[in-house]
C-alpha cells in the first residue's frame, strides 16, 4: 500500500500538474496497450521501427541539442551497434540478448574515440569532421568483404523475439526506458553543465568545469544509446548492412531533432512518431510515388519556417507557461505559480493590456 500511495503522490504532484506530462503518460499507456486492441502485423512493424528510430533521434539530441556539438555522422554509432551485435551473434554464436549490450558498448567506445579526436573542434568544423567517420567506416567494410559481408552486409541475424507483438513490446519498452533515462539525465546537474558548455564553453571552463571530460562523457552516452538502437534494428530486420551507416540516416536524425525541437529529448521522439509513419503511409499510395519525399520535405520546411523552435516545444508552450520567478512550468490556465505563488506572465500581460485599453 505504501508503494501505491507513493506512486499516486508522484503522479499527482509531478505528472498531472502539467498537461504535457499528462499527455506523455496517456501516449505511453496507449502505446503499450495497442497490441491488445489492434494487432495488425503491418502497423506493429511500422511502430516497432518508429520506436527504434526514436531512440536514435533522442540520442542525437543529447549530444547536439545540449552541448551544441552537431554531429553529422551519428549513423556511425548506429551502424557500430548493428554490426557488432550481428557479428557476435552470427559468427560467434553468442546469445542476441547479450550482443545488443555489446553493440551499445562498442558504439560507446566509438563515441569516446570520435569525441577525443574532435575535442578541439567546434561549430561547422566539428560537424564536417564527424561526417567523415561513417564514410571511412563504410570504406573499411567494403575493403574486407569476407569479414563484413561487403555490400550485402551480414545476414541472416537471429531475432530477439519471434512474434511481431514480442518485437513490438521489446522496442516500445526499450524506447520508453532509454528516452526517460536520457531526459532525466538532461534535466539533472549533468544537463545544466552541458547547457553551460553549449552557451559559453570559455566561461564554463573559467568556472572550474572540466569541459573535455563532460564532452567525452556525452559523446559516449549518446553513442551507447544510438548503438543500442542499431543493435535492435539489426536483429529486428535480421541484417546489418551499409545502409545503417549512410549519411542520409545521420541527416534524418538532424531533421527529426530540428522538427521536434532540439535540447528537449522528447522533441525528436515526437518528430519520429509523426514523420516516419507518415512517410510509410504515403508510400502505400501509388499516386504519390516518389512525391512522398517531396511532401515530406515541404512539411519539414513549413515547420522550420513558421515554428523555428520545433513543433513539440511550440505545443508545450501553448499548454504551459513558465514562472518568471522560480522558472517552473505551470498550466496555461493558472494565474499563480503552483510552487512560489508568483503572478505568471499571462496574468501580467493581461493586466498590462487592460491598462493600455483604459
C-alpha positions, 0 to 999 in steps of 0.5 A, spaced: 500 500 500 505 504 501 508 503 494 501 505 491 500 511 495 507 513 493 506 512 486 499 516 486 503 522 490 508 522 484 503 522 479 499 527 482 504 532 484 509 531 478 505 528 472 498 531 472 500 538 474 502 539 467 498 537 461 504 535 457 506 530 462 499 528 462 499 527 455 506 523 455 503 518 460 496 517 456 501 516 449 505 511 453 499 507 456 496 507 449 502 505 446 503 499 450 496 497 450 495 497 442 497 490 441 491 488 445 486 492 441 489 492 434 494 487 432 495 488 425 502 485 423 503 491 418 502 497 423 506 493 429 512 493 424 511 500 422 511 502 430 516 497 432 521 501 427 518 508 429 520 506 436 527 504 434 528 510 430 526 514 436 531 512 440 536 514 435 533 521 434 533 522 442 540 520 442 542 525 437 539 530 441 543 529 447 549 530 444 547 536 439 541 539 442 545 540 449 552 541 448 551 544 441 556 539 438 552 537 431 554 531 429 553 529 422 555 522 422 551 519 428 549 513 423 556 511 425 554 509 432 548 506 429 551 502 424 557 500 430 551 497 434 548 493 428 554 490 426 557 488 432 551 485 435 550 481 428 557 479 428 557 476 435 551 473 434 552 470 427 559 468 427 560 467 434 554 464 436 553 468 442 546 469 445 542 476 441 540 478 448 547 479 450 550 482 443 545 488 443 549 490 450 555 489 446 553 493 440 551 499 445 558 498 448 562 498 442 558 504 439 560 507 446 567 506 445 566 509 438 563 515 441 569 516 446 574 515 440 570 520 435 569 525 441 577 525 443 579 526 436 574 532 435 575 535 442 578 541 439 573 542 434 567 546 434 561 549 430 561 547 422 568 544 423 566 539 428 560 537 424 564 536 417 569 532 421 564 527 424 561 526 417 567 523 415 567 517 420 561 513 417 564 514 410 571 511 412 567 506 416 563 504 410 570 504 406 573 499 411 567 494 410 567 494 403 575 493 403 574 486 407 568 483 404 569 476 407 569 479 414 563 484 413 559 481 408 561 487 403 555 490 400 550 485 402 552 486 409 551 480 414 545 476 414 541 472 416 541 475 424 537 471 429 531 475 432 530 477 439 523 475 439 519 471 434 512 474 434 511 481 431 507 483 438 514 480 442 518 485 437 513 490 438 513 490 446 521 489 446 522 496 442 516 500 445 519 498 452 526 499 450 524 506 447 520 508 453 526 506 458 532 509 454 528 516 452 526 517 460 533 515 462 536 520 457 531 526 459 532 525 466 539 525 465 538 532 461 534 535 466 539 533 472 546 537 474 549 533 468 544 537 463 545 544 466 553 543 465 552 541 458 547 547 457 553 551 460 558 548 455 553 549 449 552 557 451 559 559 453 564 553 453 570 559 455 566 561 461 564 554 463 571 552 463 573 559 467 568 556 472 572 550 474 568 545 469 572 540 466 569 541 459 573 535 455 571 530 460 563 532 460 564 532 452 567 525 452 562 523 457 556 525 452 559 523 446 559 516 449 552 516 452 549 518 446 553 513 442 551 507 447 544 509 446 544 510 438 548 503 438 543 500 442 538 502 437 542 499 431 543 493 435 535 492 435 534 494 428 539 489 426 536 483 429 529 486 428 530 486 420 535 480 421 541 484 417 546 489 418 548 492 412 551 499 409 545 502 409 545 503 417 551 507 416 549 512 410 549 519 411 542 520 409 540 516 416 545 521 420 541 527 416 534 524 418 536 524 425 538 532 424 531 533 421 527 529 426 531 533 432 530 540 428 522 538 427 521 536 434 525 541 437 532 540 439 535 540 447 528 537 449 529 529 448 522 528 447 522 533 441 525 528 436 521 522 439 515 526 437 518 528 430 519 520 429 512 518 431 509 523 426 514 523 420 516 516 419 509 513 419 507 518 415 512 517 410 510 509 410 503 511 409 504 515 403 508 510 400 502 505 400 499 510 395 501 509 388 499 516 386 504 519 390 510 515 388 516 518 389 512 525 391 512 522 398 519 525 399 517 531 396 511 532 401 515 530 406 520 535 405 515 541 404 512 539 411 519 539 414 520 546 411 513 549 413 515 547 420 522 550 420 519 556 417 513 558 421 515 554 428 523 555 428 523 552 435 520 545 433 513 543 433 513 539 440 516 545 444 511 550 440 505 545 443 508 545 450 508 552 450 501 553 448 499 548 454 504 551 459 507 557 461 513 558 465 514 562 472 518 568 471 520 567 478 522 560 480 522 558 472 517 552 473 512 550 468 505 551 470 498 550 466 496 555 461 490 556 465 493 558 472 494 565 474 499 563 480 505 559 480 503 552 483 510 552 487 512 560 489 505 563 488 508 568 483 503 572 478 505 568 471 506 572 465 499 571 462 496 574 468 501 580 467 500 581 460 493 581 461 493 586 466 498 590 462 493 590 456 487 592 460 491 598 462 493 600 455 485 599 453 483 604 459 
